Amino acid sequence: MKIGIFDSGIGGLSVLHEAYHRLPGQEYIFYADTDHVPYGTKTPEQIVEFAIDNAQFLIDKGAEALVVACNTATSVAIKELRSRFDIPILGMEPAVKPAVEGTDDKRIMVIATPVTIREDKLKDLLHRVDEEHRVDLLAMPRLVEFAEKEQFDTEEVVGYIRGRFANFDPTDYCALVLGCTHFNYFKPVLEDFFGKDTLLVDGNYGTVHHLADVLGLEMNSDQDTEVYFDDYHKMLDEYKTEYYFSKNFISDENTLEHLKRLHNRLEEVRKI
């Protein structure tokens, strides 16, 4: 089974990396729309156009199923994609439901892009699952910018995070929902701010689990398997992955080294 995964940029690698753990026997095509990143500051019309183009490219490359590894694109474009293309297409949404169901009565923070927070899809989700109105929303668009520059724990990043949370008391929160796949890279800094008792929740496992169910694939349940890369050949060959940045096939060593570092960062933060 050849599975296409796309995002506005490198955030979707966190979904691909979880798939490496859970569905290691499949073939993958990863597409980062780096010409248009970030999506969170674009208009809905632009995002729909980009998403259709991304999906068509992956299908033309042989993808038999698609994962929209972008909460922003899912919130705006998933209905249009499903109406246009006759293959399984899965989206992502902030993991509010497991955060609500798996925590006590303290508050829950959802951080996401401005578009995700503004769109009706998240509002509908909150209406369904946040019956006690415990959830607060906060846009953090610059985290996408920092991630694309591979800046995860610099002074500027820490300052930005602390500035955005300046009006909130971290002790009020039992869970922080990462409503953008780019945000996974910042788990250590976010944990430092909120403390180790605050649950950090992302949607990667749930998305891959849903993908396995839809495609009838068997999930690897080995929690202890580590996926680190000493060289990028294993990343390409053993894990059967093609990488594209805005329709450009990635084969140069510098970019492959960049991807290798990103995967290794995701392995480091995966259990936080």
C-alpha positions as CSV (number, residue, x, y, z in Angstrom):
1,M,0.0,0.0,0.0
2,K,1.4,3.4,-1.0
3,I,0.3,6.1,1.4
4,G,0.6,9.8,0.6
5,I,1.0,12.3,3.5
6,F,1.1,16.0,3.0
7,D,1.4,19.2,5.0
8,S,2.2,22.8,4.5
9,G,5.8,22.0,5.6
10,I,7.7,19.8,7.9
11,G,5.1,19.4,10.6
12,G,3.5,16.4,8.8
13,L,6.7,14.5,9.3
14,S,5.4,13.9,12.9
15,V,2.6,11.9,11.4
16,L,4.9,10.0,9.0
17,H,7.3,9.3,11.9
18,E,4.4,7.8,13.9
19,A,3.5,5.7,10.9
20,Y,7.1,4.4,10.8
21,H,6.5,3.1,14.3
22,R,3.0,1.7,13.8
23,L,2.8,0.8,10.1
24,P,6.5,0.1,9.1
25,G,5.7,-2.2,6.2
26,Q,4.0,0.3,4.0
27,E,5.3,2.6,1.3
28,Y,5.1,6.4,1.9
29,I,5.2,9.6,-0.2
30,F,5.7,12.7,1.9
31,Y,4.9,16.1,0.5
32,A,5.7,19.4,2.1
33,D,4.2,22.4,0.4
34,T,7.2,24.6,1.2
35,D,6.4,27.1,-1.4
36,H,3.3,28.1,0.5
37,V,4.1,27.5,4.2
38,P,2.6,28.6,6.5
39,Y,-1.1,27.7,5.8
40,G,-2.3,29.2,9.0
41,T,-2.0,32.8,7.7
42,K,-3.6,32.1,4.2
43,T,-7.2,32.5,3.1
44,P,-9.5,29.5,3.1
45,E,-9.7,29.8,-0.7
46,Q,-5.9,29.6,-1.0
47,I,-5.7,26.6,1.3
48,V,-8.3,24.7,-0.7
49,E,-6.4,25.4,-3.9
50,F,-3.1,24.2,-2.3
51,A,-4.6,21.1,-0.8
52,I,-6.2,20.0,-4.1
53,D,-2.9,20.5,-5.9
54,N,-1.0,18.5,-3.3
55,A,-3.5,15.7,-3.4
56,Q,-3.5,15.5,-7.2
57,F,0.3,15.4,-7.2
58,L,0.4,12.5,-4.7
59,I,-2.2,10.6,-6.5
60,D,-0.4,11.0,-9.8
61,K,2.7,9.6,-8.0
62,G,0.7,6.5,-7.1
63,A,-0.7,7.2,-3.6
64,E,-3.7,4.9,-2.9
65,A,-4.7,6.7,0.3
66,L,-4.0,10.2,1.6
67,V,-3.4,11.7,5.0
68,V,-3.9,15.5,5.3
69,A,-1.3,15.8,8.1
70,C,-2.3,19.4,8.7
71,N,-5.0,20.6,11.0
72,T,-5.4,23.8,9.1
73,A,-5.9,22.2,5.7
74,T,-8.2,19.6,7.2
75,S,-10.4,22.2,8.8
76,V,-10.8,24.1,5.5
77,A,-10.3,21.6,2.6
78,I,-11.1,18.0,3.7
79,K,-14.7,18.0,2.3
80,E,-13.6,19.4,-1.0
81,L,-10.8,16.8,-1.3
82,R,-13.2,13.9,-0.5
83,S,-15.7,15.1,-3.1
84,R,-13.0,15.3,-5.8
85,F,-10.9,12.2,-5.2
86,D,-12.1,8.6,-5.0
87,I,-9.6,7.2,-2.6
88,P,-9.5,7.1,1.2
89,I,-8.6,10.6,2.5
90,L,-8.0,11.1,6.2
91,G,-7.6,14.4,8.0
92,M,-6.5,15.6,11.4
93,E,-8.2,17.6,14.1
94,P,-6.9,18.7,17.5
95,A,-7.1,15.8,20.0
96,V,-9.5,17.6,22.2
97,K,-11.7,14.5,22.9
98,P,-8.9,12.3,24.4
99,A,-7.7,15.3,26.4
100,V,-11.2,15.9,27.8
101,E,-11.9,12.3,28.5
102,G,-8.5,11.5,29.9
103,T,-8.0,14.3,32.5
104,D,-9.5,15.7,35.6
105,D,-11.6,18.9,36.0
106,K,-8.8,21.4,35.5
107,R,-8.6,23.4,32.3
108,I,-7.3,22.3,28.9
109,M,-5.4,24.5,26.5
110,V,-5.5,24.0,22.7
111,I,-2.8,25.8,20.7
112,A,-3.1,25.9,16.9
113,T,-2.9,28.2,13.9
114,P,-5.2,31.2,13.5
115,V,-7.2,29.4,10.7
116,T,-7.7,26.2,12.8
117,I,-9.0,28.2,15.7
118,R,-11.2,30.4,13.5
119,E,-12.9,27.7,11.5
120,D,-16.2,26.0,12.3
121,K,-14.7,22.5,12.4
122,L,-12.9,23.1,15.7
123,K,-16.0,24.9,17.1
124,D,-18.2,22.0,16.2
125,L,-15.7,19.6,17.9
126,L,-15.7,21.7,21.1
127,H,-19.5,21.8,21.0
128,R,-19.6,18.0,20.9
129,V,-17.0,17.1,23.5
130,D,-16.3,20.1,25.8
131,E,-19.6,19.9,27.7
132,E,-18.1,21.6,30.8
133,H,-16.4,24.4,28.8
134,R,-13.0,23.6,30.1
135,V,-11.1,24.3,26.9
136,D,-9.2,27.5,26.1
137,L,-7.9,28.3,22.6
138,L,-4.7,30.2,21.7
139,A,-3.1,30.8,18.3
140,M,0.6,30.4,18.0
141,P,1.5,31.0,14.3
142,R,5.2,31.7,14.8
143,L,5.9,28.2,16.0
144,V,5.4,27.1,12.4
145,E,8.0,29.6,11.3
146,F,10.4,28.5,14.0
147,A,10.0,24.8,13.1
148,E,10.6,25.5,9.4
149,K,13.9,27.1,10.4
150,E,14.8,24.2,12.7
151,Q,14.7,26.4,15.7
152,F,13.2,24.5,18.6
153,D,14.6,25.7,21.8
154,T,16.4,29.0,21.1
155,E,16.0,32.0,23.3
156,E,13.7,33.5,20.7
157,V,11.4,30.5,20.8
158,V,11.3,30.4,24.6
159,G,10.5,34.1,24.7
160,Y,7.8,33.7,22.2
161,I,6.1,30.8,24.0
162,R,6.3,32.6,27.4
163,G,5.0,35.8,25.8
164,R,2.0,34.0,24.3
165,F,1.2,32.4,27.6
166,A,1.7,35.5,29.6
167,N,-2.0,35.9,30.5
168,F,-2.4,32.3,31.6
169,D,-1.4,30.5,34.8
170,P,0.2,27.1,33.8
171,T,-1.0,25.5,37.1
172,D,-4.6,25.9,35.9
173,Y,-4.1,23.4,33.2
174,C,-4.0,19.6,33.2
175,A,-3.5,19.2,29.4
176,L,-2.1,21.0,26.4
177,V,-3.4,19.9,23.0
178,L,-1.0,20.4,20.1
179,G,-3.4,21.5,17.3
180,C,-0.7,21.7,14.6
181,T,1.7,19.0,13.6
182,H,4.6,21.5,13.6
183,F,4.1,22.0,17.4
184,N,5.4,18.5,18.2
185,Y,9.0,19.7,17.8
186,F,8.5,22.0,20.7
187,K,7.4,19.5,23.3
188,P,10.4,20.0,25.6
189,V,10.0,23.8,25.8
190,L,6.2,23.5,26.3
191,E,6.8,20.9,29.0
192,D,9.3,23.2,30.7
193,F,6.6,25.9,30.8
194,F,3.6,23.8,31.9
195,G,5.4,21.2,34.0
196,K,5.7,17.5,33.7
197,D,2.2,16.9,35.3
198,T,0.5,18.6,32.4
199,L,-0.4,16.1,29.7
200,L,0.8,17.0,26.2
201,V,-1.6,15.6,23.6
202,D,-1.1,15.4,19.8
203,G,-3.2,13.7,17.2
204,N,-0.5,11.5,15.5
205,Y,-1.3,8.1,17.1
206,G,-5.0,8.6,16.6
207,T,-4.5,9.5,13.0
208,V,-2.3,6.5,12.2
209,H,-4.6,4.2,14.1
210,H,-7.6,5.5,12.1
211,L,-5.6,5.0,8.9
212,A,-4.9,1.4,9.8
213,D,-8.6,0.8,10.5
214,V,-9.7,2.4,7.2
215,L,-7.1,0.5,5.1
216,G,-7.4,-2.8,7.0
217,L,-3.8,-2.8,8.1
218,E,-2.3,-4.4,11.2
219,M,-0.7,-1.9,13.6
220,N,2.6,-2.6,15.2
221,S,2.0,-2.4,19.0
222,D,5.6,-2.4,20.1
223,Q,5.9,0.8,22.1
224,D,9.7,0.3,22.7
225,T,10.8,0.3,19.1
226,E,13.1,3.2,18.4
227,V,13.3,4.9,15.0
228,Y,16.5,6.8,14.8
229,F,18.5,7.4,11.6
230,D,22.3,7.3,11.5
231,D,22.1,7.9,7.7
232,Y,19.4,8.9,5.4
233,H,19.6,5.7,3.2
234,K,17.7,3.8,5.9
235,M,15.1,6.6,5.9
236,L,14.6,6.3,2.2
237,D,15.1,2.6,1.5
238,E,14.2,0.6,4.7
239,Y,11.2,2.8,5.3
240,K,10.3,3.0,1.6
241,T,9.7,6.7,1.5
242,E,9.9,9.3,-1.2
243,Y,10.1,12.9,-0.1
244,Y,9.0,16.0,-2.1
245,F,9.2,19.6,-1.2
246,S,6.7,21.4,-3.5
247,K,7.0,18.9,-6.3
248,N,10.8,18.7,-6.1
249,F,12.0,15.2,-5.4
250,I,14.5,15.3,-2.5
251,S,17.7,13.6,-3.3
252,D,20.4,16.1,-2.3
253,E,22.5,15.3,0.8
254,N,21.9,18.6,2.6
255,T,18.1,18.3,2.5
256,L,18.2,14.6,3.4
257,E,20.4,15.4,6.3
258,H,17.9,18.0,7.4
259,L,15.1,15.4,7.2
260,K,17.2,13.0,9.2
261,R,17.7,15.5,11.9
262,L,14.0,16.2,12.0
263,H,13.1,12.6,12.3
264,N,15.6,12.1,15.1
265,R,14.2,15.1,16.9
266,L,10.7,13.6,16.6
267,E,12.0,10.4,18.1
268,E,13.4,12.3,21.0
269,V,10.2,14.1,21.8
270,R,7.8,11.3,20.9
271,K,7.3,10.0,24.5
272,I,6.9,13.4,26.1
